[in-house]
Amino acid sequence: MQRILFVLVCLILSSCNLFESREQRTQELVNEELRQMDWNSVDSYPLFLDCDETASKENQKKCFEQKLTGHFEATLSEFEFTVDADENAIVDVIFVINAEGKISVVDIRKDASIMKQMPELDGIIVQSLKNIPQIAPALKRGVPVSTKFKLPVQLNTK
């Protein structure tokens, strides 16, 4: 009877170690996979509804960029932006498309002279991005993720 009890106790203890080692091996595999993952790229770019989601990653990127710049150009063409400057004036719009496809402006980088000449520019840019058509978020391994973009906007100079 004691032998059977001893064998049962050994089996129970060894089975706990077996589960623990499987769990530990699984965690090690997951950690290794996470270390090897390229966190600076996505598997699928954010897409407007009229872009082809089955297209190659490069074609998705082109469609996204064309639709985004097209929307921006159409919106900003309603206003006349002319800056007194020796060189072309460029404004960098930095924004994030979150995992739900919502856009938020992170920063608008511009020269101090541009800010002085066109104080309303920030509001127009933010409003333009708020009115953008619906976007499906970028995907990483099939999971929607947030992505950050920088869009340079060139202003006309006198």
C-alpha positions in Angstrom: 0.0 0.0 0.0 2.8 2.4 0.9 4.5 1.5 -2.4 1.4 2.4 -4.4 1.0 5.7 -2.4 4.7 6.4 -3.0 4.4 5.8 -6.8 1.2 8.0 -7.0 3.0 10.8 -5.2 6.0 10.5 -7.6 3.7 10.5 -10.6 1.9 13.6 -9.4 5.1 15.5 -8.7 6.6 14.5 -12.0 3.5 15.5 -13.9 3.6 19.0 -12.3 7.2 19.3 -13.5 6.2 18.2 -17.0 3.5 20.9 -17.2 5.8 23.5 -15.9 8.5 22.7 -18.3 6.1 22.7 -21.3 4.8 26.1 -20.2 8.3 27.3 -19.8 9.3 26.0 -23.2 6.2 27.7 -24.8 7.1 31.0 -23.1 10.7 30.7 -24.4 9.4 30.1 -27.9 7.1 33.1 -27.7 9.8 35.3 -26.3 12.2 34.3 -29.1 9.5 35.0 -31.7 8.9 38.4 -30.2 12.6 39.2 -30.3 12.9 38.2 -34.0 9.8 40.2 -35.1 10.4 43.5 -37.0 8.3 46.0 -35.0 9.1 48.8 -37.4 7.1 47.4 -40.4 3.6 46.2 -40.9 2.2 43.3 -43.0 -0.5 45.4 -44.5 -0.8 49.2 -44.8 -3.8 51.2 -43.7 -6.3 51.1 -46.5 -9.0 53.4 -47.8 -12.2 51.5 -48.7 -11.5 51.8 -52.4 -8.0 50.3 -52.2 -7.5 46.6 -52.9 -6.7 44.7 -49.7 -5.5 41.7 -51.8 -2.8 43.8 -53.5 0.8 43.5 -52.7 2.2 45.5 -49.8 3.9 47.9 -52.2 0.7 48.5 -54.1 -1.2 49.0 -50.8 1.3 51.6 -49.8 1.0 53.4 -53.2 -2.8 53.4 -53.0 -2.8 54.7 -49.4 -0.3 57.4 -50.2 -2.2 58.5 -53.4 -5.5 58.6 -51.6 -4.1 60.5 -48.6 -2.2 63.1 -50.7 -5.2 63.4 -53.0 -7.5 64.2 -50.1 -5.0 66.6 -48.6 -4.4 68.4 -51.9 -8.2 68.7 -52.5 -8.8 70.1 -49.1 -5.9 72.5 -49.0 -6.5 73.8 -52.5 -9.6 75.5 -51.1 -7.2 77.9 -49.3 -4.5 80.1 -50.8 -1.3 79.5 -49.0 1.6 81.7 -50.1 4.6 82.3 -47.9 7.3 84.9 -48.2 10.4 82.8 -48.2 13.6 82.3 -50.2 13.2 78.6 -50.4 10.3 76.2 -50.7 8.4 76.1 -47.4 7.7 72.6 -46.2 5.4 71.7 -43.3 5.7 68.2 -41.8 2.5 66.7 -40.5 3.0 63.8 -38.2 0.0 61.8 -37.4 -1.1 58.3 -36.1 -3.7 56.0 -37.5 -4.7 53.9 -34.5 -5.9 50.3 -34.4 -9.5 51.4 -34.9 -8.6 53.5 -38.0 -9.0 56.8 -36.3 -6.5 59.6 -37.2 -4.9 61.9 -34.6 -2.3 64.6 -35.3 0.8 64.2 -33.2 2.8 67.2 -34.4 2.9 69.9 -37.1 6.5 71.0 -37.7 7.0 74.2 -39.4 9.3 77.1 -39.6 8.7 80.1 -37.3 8.2 82.4 -40.2 5.4 80.1 -41.6 3.7 80.1 -38.2 3.8 83.9 -38.1 2.5 84.3 -41.6 -0.2 81.6 -41.4 -1.4 81.0 -37.8 -4.5 79.3 -39.0 -2.6 76.6 -40.9 -2.6 74.1 -38.0 -6.4 74.2 -37.6 -6.9 73.7 -41.4 -4.5 70.7 -41.4 -6.2 69.1 -38.4 -9.6 69.6 -39.9 -8.5 68.1 -43.2 -7.3 65.0 -41.4 -10.6 64.8 -39.4 -12.6 64.8 -42.7 -10.6 62.0 -44.3 -12.6 59.0 -45.6 -12.8 55.9 -43.4 -9.5 54.0 -43.2 -8.9 50.4 -42.2 -5.9 50.2 -39.9 -2.6 48.6 -40.7 -2.2 44.9 -39.8 0.7 43.1 -38.1 0.2 39.3 -38.1 -3.5 39.8 -38.8 -4.0 42.1 -35.8 -4.9 45.8 -36.3 -2.0 48.1 -35.1 -1.4 51.8 -34.7 0.9 53.3 -37.3 2.7 56.7 -37.4 3.3 58.7 -40.6 5.0 61.9 -41.6 3.4 63.8 -44.5 5.5 66.7 -45.9 3.3 69.5 -47.3 5.0 72.0 -49.6 3.6 75.5 -49.6 3.9 78.0 -52.5 6.4 80.8 -52.1 6.4 84.3 -53.5 
